[in-house]
Amino acid sequence: MKYQLQPSLAILDENGFTTLAGWAIVYNTDAITKEYLGATYQFLPVGVGLPALAYLDAPKEVDDDHAIVRQNDKWTYPTDYRGKKIYSIETGVESTVTTIGNIPDGFTLLKPNSEFDSWNGKKWVLDKEKQHQYEIAIAQSQLTQLLNDINEEIGNLQDAVDAEIATEQQTELLKKLKGYRFKLNQIDVDKAPNIGWPIKPE
């Protein structure tokens, strides 16, 4: 033929060397992970083989949950959760998948509903005891702060009374604040969050 309307195609022998120079579609992979990177046209002179990490056989299409990886001279299609959030079944702490393959042991794609959830082997369930202990700790912290504040205020007023420089109003307030402190000391933080906090007298 006077004109060649199509590019010449390379022909390779059984050893992978070009016997007829021409173009070939090659499928390239990453040097480290062997993940498929994309297809390119490559001109192959006579006597040479394919470039490193390139193959003539095409991989198949996959969905977003799988990757294309070359292993043992064939294409494989492992699960691929890269970029997705996973959660430690021990702590519920969130992290992001960065490698191809199954979700690491000890993690799940299911997000906890609260910081008090525990993993039961299949799903997250509310750990009422963990929640209650947290509420107790919050109540204890609040009670400690209130007692510290009121002890300081009572101490100042008591000094004034002892020095006989307190006004009648300050003396009366001191009595009320001592009553308030007494009520604080009767609080059972184990009943959190159902605690009736006394109102501080003004």
Secondary structure, DSSP 8 states (H G I E B T S, - for coil): -----S--B-EE-TTS-EEE-EEEEEEEE-TTT-BEEEEEEEEE-TT----TTEESS------TTB--EEETTEEE--BB-TT-EEEETTT--EEE--SSBS--TTEESS--SSTTEEE-SSSEEE-HHHHHHHHHHHHHHHHHHHHHHHHHHHHHHHHHHHTT---HHHHHHHHHHHHHHHHHHT--GGGTTS--------
